[in-house]
Amino acid sequence: MARCSFDNHLLSLVGTLVIGSTLVMLRPEGNMDLEYLARVLDQKQITVIHAVPSLLNSLFEFLRISKRTSAVKYLRSLCSGGEAVNVKQVSLFQNLVGEQCRIRNHYGPAEITINCACYLIDLNKSQTSIPIGQLLANYQCLVLHGFSQFVCNGHEGELLVSGVGIFAGYLGRDDLTAKALLEIDGQLFYRTGDLVRLDNNGLIHYQGRKDHQIKLHGQRIELGEIERCLLNITSISACVVMKWKDDYLVAYVQSSDTNEQELRAHCQSHLPSHMIPSFFIILDKLPLNQNGKVDRKLLPPPHFSSIPLTNTRELSLPTNDIEVSIHHIWCDIFKQNQISTDINIFTIGGHSLLMMQLFHRYKIEFHLEQKQSSFSISNLFQHPTIIHHAQLIQQSINIIHSLDDYAWSSLHLTQARASFAQERIYLDEQIRFSSNKTTMNNMYVIPLLYRISSMNDHVSITRLHHAFQSIITKHNILRTALFLDTNNHIIQHYSDANIILDDDHMKSYGLTIVNLHNDDGRHMNEIIVEILHQSDLFDLSKGRVIRCHILRHYHQSQDNISCENDDLLSENDHLLISI
């Protein structure tokens, strides 16, 4: 489950089609709607999922809480990739999927063509960490320490990968390409920047990043880019940005003349939303180690209690029932007693996964599960306050109520302009092949021959007759005629079933019985060809687009004439049916 801008999208698209499987395309923003995802998993009987661990964790946690574990009963393969997966997440996945489902951990930056390593997780084995496994075929790796020397098993070093999937370079950035690619013994290696260690079984274990590049909710983020953005503020003398608990970005700023509002506003105007820190901690001085570098271990952890929960000096309270309900949901998620209704959710530690939780809880709380609802998670991102969320929910409720008041009803139309396909077949019959009716029939007819056997000695022609009538009654297209109106427009019109299926018309319209005897020298195929070449087999002007012939076999040895078996032949103009 990935957007088209994410490298894993290529694997999902091409990989599925290469092996002849069915690829299920989600609706726009469907990967962030947990209710919709659960419904798709169940209805489409999804057998394989590939997504980042944070999204999988949110989805499976939702399935567990809502007791909808049956949605993943068809899963046979669960693939995690894009960021590190932990034992706790794997335990959650394992508890919900069946024994037939295999869980895999995939690894690979986009620079090596998506995946280069895979690990099939042994669910019966106790593990303290989940390795990224072994390299795929046609890939090689080296683990080097800071001085480009090989490291021993169990020791940490940078992972270098070589093989068929290595990229050619960054477009228009030769400087970055030179830093990323390294030639060793005539072989080109990509420096992943990932710190790993090899165990005695040859498995690769991810340890972190060599630089300060991280992955947060599946997005690759350069912490140095955020730090440089903040250092552009003249009142800031030093800055450090870190990832906290795999969910938040925390910015530590050394300054005596700034505030969080100024820092957040500056980041919002210069950085994409996924790179804006959730916490800004202003310190008089950043802690340093003996070498004069920032000691990240001594930086204070962020606390929700330190987050300003108002945009102004006064707390804005809910003013209506919807705002009260939303306020209660926010306080429950953020573990707060009060949150101002005008505060931006991203200023109090909100992120995309929390927004997905809100979206789902809103749909349940306000009964917005209906398809007619215009409620969209993208609108929640664009308007991230309690007040705005209440307005969006009220609009969706009003739309649902208006649709209930003015329910759609059928117009019971019996005729309309013909489609392009209908016009083509009509013109072919009337103009192009008007001189050769047999050619016309052979072009569009699809003969379907069935051998009918009965549990009894006789086949009920009456029941077959009723079944044929029921089909024509149910499907208007089987009673549709084409004609030119006074404006020379080709019109499609279907007749009333009660009229066209009247007993007097039925014999000439659709059902014909052909009696075959043993002394008839003709072969069955010859009889079928004769039927298909009848010039009056179909008539578009009268809506005669389906015919049924029953071929009955008789034996002279039988005292009474009985039907031994029936061959049911149905000719159908497939172009007219495929409207």
C-alpha positions in Angstrom: 0.0 0.0 0.0 1.9 3.0 -1.3 1.5 6.2 -3.2 2.8 6.3 -6.8 5.6 8.6 -5.5 6.9 5.9 -3.2 9.4 3.4 -4.7 7.5 0.4 -3.4 4.6 1.3 -5.7 6.6 0.0 -8.6 7.1 -3.4 -6.9 3.4 -3.6 -6.1 2.4 -2.7 -9.6 4.8 -4.6 -11.8 5.5 -7.5 -9.4 1.9 -8.4 -9.1 1.2 -8.3 -12.9 4.4 -10.3 -13.7 3.2 -13.3 -11.7 -0.4 -13.1 -13.1 -2.0 -12.0 -9.9 -4.8 -9.4 -9.4 -3.8 -6.0 -8.2 -6.4 -4.1 -6.1 -6.1 -0.4 -6.5 -7.2 1.7 -3.5 -9.2 4.8 -3.9 -7.4 8.2 -3.4 -6.3 8.5 0.2 -7.7 5.0 0.8 -4.5 3.9 2.5 -5.2 6.3 5.3 -8.8 5.2 5.9 -8.6 2.2 8.2 -12.4 1.4 7.9 -12.1 1.4 4.1 -8.9 -0.7 4.2 -10.6 -3.3 6.4 -13.6 -3.5 4.1 -11.3 -3.9 1.0 -9.3 -6.7 2.7 -12.4 -8.6 3.4 -14.5 -8.0 0.2 -11.6 -8.4 -2.2 -10.1 -11.3 -0.3 -6.7 -9.8 -0.2 -3.9 -12.4 0.1 -0.8 -10.3 0.0 -0.1 -6.9 1.7 3.2 -4.9 1.4 3.4 -1.7 3.5 5.5 0.2 6.0 5.4 -1.1 9.6 3.8 2.0 11.1 0.8 1.8 8.7 0.5 -2.0 9.3 0.6 -1.4 13.0 -2.2 1.2 12.8 -4.3 -1.1 10.6 -3.9 -4.2 12.8 -4.5 -2.2 16.0 -7.7 -1.0 14.5 -8.8 -4.5 13.5 -8.0 -5.7 17.0 -9.9 -3.0 18.8 -12.9 -3.1 16.4 -12.9 -6.9 16.6 -12.7 -7.2 12.8 -9.9 -9.8 12.6 -11.9 -11.7 9.9 -10.8 -9.0 7.4 -7.3 -10.6 7.3 -8.5 -14.2 7.2 -7.5 -14.5 3.5 -3.9 -13.2 4.0 -1.1 -15.5 2.9 1.8 -13.1 2.9 2.4 -10.0 5.0 5.4 -8.0 3.9 6.9 -5.1 5.9 9.4 -2.7 4.5 10.4 1.0 4.3 11.4 1.3 7.9 12.5 -0.9 10.8 9.9 -3.3 12.2 10.1 -4.4 15.9 9.1 -7.5 17.8 6.1 -5.9 19.4 4.6 -5.1 16.0 5.3 -8.6 14.6 3.6 -10.1 17.7 0.5 -8.0 16.9 0.5 -9.2 13.3 0.9 -12.8 14.4 -2.0 -12.7 16.8 -4.4 -11.5 14.1 -3.4 -13.5 10.9 -3.9 -17.2 10.4 -1.3 -19.9 10.6 -1.2 -20.0 6.8 0.1 -16.4 6.6 3.9 -15.8 6.3 5.4 -12.5 7.6 8.4 -11.1 5.9 10.7 -8.2 6.6 12.0 -6.5 3.4 14.9 -4.1 3.1 16.2 -1.9 0.3 16.6 1.8 -0.5 15.3 3.1 -3.8 18.9 3.3 -5.1 19.2 -0.5 -5.3 15.8 -0.9 -7.0 13.5 -1.2 -4.0 14.4 -4.6 -2.4 17.8 -6.3 -2.0 17.2 -8.3 1.3 14.4 -10.3 2.8 13.8 -12.3 6.0 11.0 -14.8 6.6 10.2 -14.3 10.2 10.1 -17.5 12.3 6.9 -17.0 14.3 7.8 -20.0 16.6 11.2 -18.6 17.5 11.7 -16.1 20.3 13.6 -13.0 19.0 14.7 -9.8 20.6 15.0 -8.0 17.2 13.9 -8.6 13.7 16.8 -8.9 11.2 16.5 -7.7 7.6 17.7 -11.1 6.5 19.9 -12.1 3.7 20.5 -10.6 0.3 18.5 -11.6 -2.7 20.1 -13.4 -5.7 22.6 -11.3 -7.8 23.3 -8.9 -4.9 26.5 -8.7 -2.8 27.2 -6.8 0.4 30.1 -5.5 2.5 30.1 -4.2 6.0 32.8 -1.6 6.6 33.7 0.6 9.6 34.6 4.2 9.5 38.1 3.5 8.0 36.7 1.4 5.1 37.9 -1.8 6.7 35.9 -5.0 7.0 34.3 -5.7 10.4 33.9 -9.0 12.2 30.6 -10.7 12.7 28.7 -9.1 15.6 30.3 -5.7 15.1 28.6 -2.7 13.7 29.5 -1.1 10.3 28.1 0.6 7.3 26.3 -1.6 4.7 27.5 -1.4 1.1 25.5 -3.2 -1.6 26.4 -4.2 -5.1 24.6 -6.1 -7.8 22.2 -5.9 -10.7 19.8 -3.3 -9.1 22.3 -0.6 -8.3 21.3 2.8 -9.7 23.3 4.8 -12.3 23.3 8.0 -10.2 21.3 11.0 -9.2 19.9 13.1 -12.0 21.9 16.3 -12.3 23.7 15.7 -9.0 27.1 14.3 -9.8 28.4 15.4 -6.4 25.9 13.3 -4.6 26.5 10.4 -7.0 30.2 10.5 -6.3 29.5 10.3 -2.5 27.0 7.4 -2.8 28.8 5.1 -5.2 32.1 3.4 -4.4 34.2 1.2 -6.6 35.9 -1.8 -4.9 38.0 -4.3 -6.9 36.3 -3.2 -10.1 32.8 -3.6 -8.6 30.4 -0.7 -8.0 28.9 -0.5 -4.5 26.2 1.8 -3.1 26.8 3.3 0.3 23.5 2.8 2.0 24.4 4.9 5.1 22.7 2.2 7.2 24.6 0.7 10.2 24.2 -3.0 10.4 25.8 -6.1 12.0 26.2 -9.6 10.7 25.4 -12.5 13.0 26.9 -16.0 12.8 24.1 -17.2 10.6 24.8 -14.6 8.0 21.7 -12.5 8.8 21.9 -8.8 8.6 20.6 -6.8 11.6 19.7 -3.1 11.1 21.2 -0.9 13.8 20.4 2.6 12.7 21.8 5.4 10.4 25.4 6.5 9.9 24.2 10.0 9.2 21.2 11.8 10.6 18.8 10.6 7.9 15.8 8.8 9.4 12.5 7.3 8.3 9.4 8.5 10.0 6.0 7.0 9.0 7.6 5.7 5.8 9.0 9.1 4.8 12.8 9.6 4.4 13.8 12.7 6.3 17.2 14.5 6.5 17.4 15.9 10.1 20.2 18.2 9.0 17.9 19.9 6.6 15.5 20.7 9.4 18.4 22.0 11.5 19.7 24.2 8.8 16.2 25.6 8.4 16.0 26.6 12.1 19.5 28.0 12.1 18.5 30.5 9.5 16.7 32.3 12.4 19.2 34.8 13.6 18.3 34.4 17.3 19.3 30.7 17.3 22.9 29.8 17.9 22.6 26.0 17.9 20.1 23.4 17.1 19.6 19.6 17.2 16.7 17.6 15.7 16.0 14.0 16.8 13.4 11.3 16.3 11.6 10.4 19.5 9.8 7.0 20.1 9.5 6.4 16.3 6.5 8.8 16.2 7.7 12.4 16.7 10.4 14.8 15.6 11.8 16.9 18.5 13.8 20.1 17.8 16.2 21.3 20.6 17.0 25.0 20.1 19.7 27.0 21.9 18.3 30.6 22.2 17.3 33.2 24.7 15.2 35.3 22.4 12.6 33.1 20.6 9.4 31.2 21.3 7.7 28.1 19.9 5.2 30.0 17.8 8.0 31.7 15.9 9.9 28.4 15.4 6.8 26.6 14.2 5.7 29.3 11.9 9.2 29.5 10.3 9.2 25.7 9.7 5.7 25.7 8.3 6.8 28.3 5.7 10.0 26.5 4.7 9.4 22.7 5.2 6.9 20.1 4.1 4.4 19.0 6.7 6.0 15.7 7.5 9.3 17.4 8.4 7.9 19.9 10.9 8.9 18.9 14.5 6.1 18.0 16.8 8.0 19.4 19.8 10.2 22.5 20.1 12.3 22.5 23.3 14.1 25.8 23.9 17.3 25.6 26.1 19.7 28.2 27.3 22.6 25.8 26.3 22.7 22.5 24.6 24.6 19.8 26.7 28.1 19.0 25.4 30.3 16.0 25.8 34.1 16.0 26.5 34.8 16.5 22.8 32.7 19.6 22.6 30.0 17.9 20.6 26.3 17.9 21.5 25.6 15.0 23.9 22.3 13.7 22.6 21.9 11.3 25.5 21.6 14.3 27.9 18.9 16.1 26.0 15.7 16.2 28.0 12.8 14.1 26.7 9.7 16.0 25.5 6.6 16.0 27.6 3.0 16.6 26.5 2.5 18.7 29.6 5.0 21.2 28.2 3.0 21.8 25.0 1.0 25.0 24.9 -2.6 23.8 24.3 -3.9 27.2 23.3 -3.2 29.6 20.5 -4.0 32.6 22.7 -3.9 33.4 26.4 -7.5 32.3 26.8 -8.7 28.7 26.4 -11.3 28.3 23.7 -14.0 25.9 24.9 -16.4 23.9 22.8 -19.6 25.8 21.8 -21.8 23.0 20.4 -22.4 19.2 20.8 -20.2 18.3 17.9 -17.3 20.3 19.2 -17.8 18.8 22.7 -17.6 15.2 21.2 -14.5 16.1 19.2 -12.9 17.8 22.2 -13.5 14.6 24.2 -11.8 12.5 21.5 -8.8 14.8 21.3 -8.3 14.8 25.1 -8.6 11.0 25.1 -5.9 10.6 22.4 -3.5 13.2 23.8 -4.2 12.3 27.5 -5.2 15.9 28.4 -8.0 17.4 30.4 -8.4 20.5 28.2 -7.4 21.4 24.7 -8.3 24.7 23.1 -10.7 24.3 20.1 -8.6 26.7 18.0 -5.2 24.9 18.5 -3.5 23.2 15.5 -3.2 19.5 16.1 0.3 19.4 14.7 1.5 21.9 17.3 0.6 19.5 20.1 2.3 16.4 18.8 -0.1 15.3 16.1 1.0 13.4 13.0 -0.5 11.4 10.1 -1.1 8.2 12.0 -3.0 10.1 14.8 -5.0 11.8 12.1 -6.0 8.4 10.8 -7.2 7.4 14.2 -9.2 10.6 14.5 -10.7 10.0 11.1 -11.9 6.6 12.0 -13.3 7.7 15.4 -15.2 10.5 13.8 -16.8 8.1 11.3 -18.0 5.9 14.1 -19.0 8.7 16.5 -21.0 10.7 14.0 -22.2 7.8 11.8 -20.3 8.9 8.6 -19.7 5.4 7.3 -22.2 5.9 4.4 -20.9 6.0 0.9 -22.7 9.3 0.3 -20.7 11.0 2.9 -18.3 13.7 1.6 -16.1 13.3 4.7 -12.4 13.1 3.7 -9.2 12.7 5.6 -7.5 15.2 3.4 -9.8 17.9 4.6 -8.8 17.1 8.2 -5.2 17.7 7.3 -6.0 21.0 5.7 -8.1 22.2 8.6 -6.4 20.8 11.7 -8.4 22.3 14.6 -11.4 21.2 16.6 -13.5 24.1 15.3 -12.7 23.2 11.7 -13.2 19.5 12.2 -16.6 20.2 13.7 -17.6 22.3 10.7 -16.5 19.6 8.2 -18.4 16.9 10.1 -21.5 19.1 10.2 -21.3 19.6 6.5 -21.1 15.8 5.9 -24.1 15.2 8.2 -26.1 17.8 6.3 -25.3 16.2 3.0 -26.3 12.7 4.3 -29.6 14.1 5.6 -30.3 15.9 2.3 -29.8 12.6 0.4 -32.1 10.8 2.7 -34.8 13.5 2.1 -34.5 13.3 -1.7 -33.9 9.6 -2.4 -33.0 8.7 -6.0 -35.6 6.8 -7.9 -35.6 5.2 -11.3 -36.9 7.3 -14.3 -38.2 4.1 -16.0 -36.9 5.2 -19.3 -37.7 2.9 -22.2 -35.6 4.6 -24.9 -32.5 6.8 -25.2 -29.7 7.6 -27.7 -27.7 4.6 -28.8 -24.2 4.1 -27.6 -21.2 4.3 -30.0 -21.0 0.4 -30.0 -24.7 0.2 -30.8 -24.5 2.8 -33.6 -21.6 0.8 -35.1 -23.5 -2.5 -35.2 -26.6 -0.8 -36.5 -24.8 0.9 -39.4 -22.9 -2.3 -40.2 -26.3 -4.1 -40.6 -28.1 -1.4 -42.5 -25.3 -0.1 -44.7 -22.0 -1.9 -44.7 -23.3 -5.5 -44.9 -26.9 -4.9 -45.9 -26.4 -6.9 -49.1 -25.1 -10.0 -47.3 -27.2 -10.8 -44.2 -25.2 -14.0 -43.6 -22.0 -12.1 -43.3 -23.6 -9.8 -40.8 -24.7 -12.7 -38.6 -21.4 -14.4 -38.7 -19.6 -11.3 -37.6 -21.3 -10.7 -34.3 -22.9 -14.0 -33.2 -21.4 -16.0 -30.4 -22.7 -19.6 -30.5 -22.9 -21.3 -27.1 -23.6 -25.1 -27.2 -24.5 -26.9 -24.0 -25.4 -30.6 -23.6 -28.2 -30.8 -21.1 -28.7 -34.0 -19.2 -31.6 -34.7 -16.9 -32.0 -36.9 -13.8 -35.2 -38.2 -15.3 -35.9 -39.8 -18.6 -37.4 -36.6 -20.0 -36.2 -33.1 -20.2 -38.8 -30.5 -19.2 -39.1 -28.2 -22.2 -41.7 -26.2 -20.3 -39.2 -25.4 -17.5 -36.6 -24.5 -20.0 -39.1 -22.3 -21.7 -39.9 -20.5 -18.5 -36.2 -20.1 -17.6 -35.5 -18.5 -21.0 -38.4 -16.1 -20.5 -37.2 -15.1 -17.1 -33.8 -14.2 -18.5 -35.3 -12.0 -21.2 -37.7 -10.4 -18.6 -34.8 -9.6 -16.3 -32.4 -8.1 -18.8 -33.8 -5.2 -20.8 -30.9 -5.3 -23.2 -32.2 -8.7 -24.5 -35.3 -6.8 -25.6 -33.6 -3.7 -27.1 -34.3 -2.6 -30.6 -32.4 0.1 -32.7 -34.1 2.5 -35.1 -33.7 5.9 -36.7 -35.8 8.7 -35.3 -37.1 11.7 -37.3 -33.8 13.6 -36.6 -31.8 10.7 -38.0 -30.5 9.8 -34.6 -30.0 6.1 -33.8 -32.3 5.3 -30.8 -32.3 2.3 -28.5 -35.7 1.1 -27.3 -36.7 -1.9 -25.2 -40.2 -3.3 -25.4 -42.3 -4.4 -22.5 -41.5 -7.9 -21.4 -45.2 -8.9 -21.1 -45.8 -7.9 -24.7 -42.7 -9.4 -26.3 -43.0 -12.7 -24.4 -46.6 -13.3 -25.2 -47.2 -16.9 -26.3 -48.2 -15.9 -29.8 -44.9 -14.0 -30.3 -42.6 -16.4 -28.4 -42.5 -19.0 -31.1 -41.1 -16.6 -33.7 -39.1 -14.6 -31.2 -36.7 -16.7 -29.2 -37.4 -20.4 -28.7 -37.3 -23.0 -31.4 -37.4 -26.8 -31.2 -35.6 -28.9 -33.8 -36.3 -32.6 -33.9 -33.4 -34.8 -35.0 -33.7 -38.4 -36.1 -31.2 -41.2 -36.5 -31.9 -41.5 -40.2 -30.9 -37.9 -40.7 -27.5 -38.1 -42.4 -26.4 -34.6 -41.4 -23.8 -34.1 -38.7 -24.5 -32.0 -35.7 -22.0 -29.4 -36.7 -23.7 -29.0 -40.1 -27.1 -28.4 -38.4 -25.5 -25.7 -36.2 -23.9 -24.0 -39.2 -27.3 -23.9 -41.0 -28.9 -22.3 -38.0 -26.2 -19.7 -37.6 -26.4 -18.8 -41.3 -30.2 -18.1 -41.3 -30.7 -14.7 -42.7 -33.5 -13.9 -40.3 -31.7 -15.1 -37.2 -31.6 -11.6 -35.7 -33.5 -8.4 -36.3 -32.3 -5.3 -34.5 -35.3 -3.3 -35.6 -37.6 -5.6 -33.6 -35.2 -6.2 -30.7 -34.6 -9.8 -31.7 -31.1 -10.3 -30.3 -31.2 -13.7 -28.7 -32.4 -17.0 -30.0 -32.6 -20.4 -28.4 -32.8 -23.7 -30.3 -33.5 -27.0 -28.6 -32.1 -30.0 -30.6 -34.0 -33.2 -29.6 -32.7 -36.6 -30.5 -35.2 -39.4 -31.3 -34.6 -43.1 -31.7 -36.9 -45.3 -33.8 -36.4 -48.2 -31.3 -38.4 -46.3 -28.7 -42.1 -47.1 -28.5 -43.0 -43.6 -27.4 -41.3 -40.6 -28.6 -39.2 -39.3 -25.8 -36.3 -36.9 -25.4 -33.0 -38.7 -24.6 -30.9 -35.5 -24.4 -31.1 -31.9 -25.5 -28.5 -29.7 -27.1 -29.2 -26.1 -26.2 -27.9 -23.6 -28.7 -28.0 -19.9 -27.9 -26.9 -17.2 -30.3 -26.3 -13.8 -28.9 -25.2 -10.6 -30.5 -22.4 -9.9 -28.1 -21.8 -6.3 -29.1 -25.4 -5.3 -28.4 -25.3 -7.1 -25.1 -22.1 -5.5 -24.1 -23.7 -2.1 -23.5 
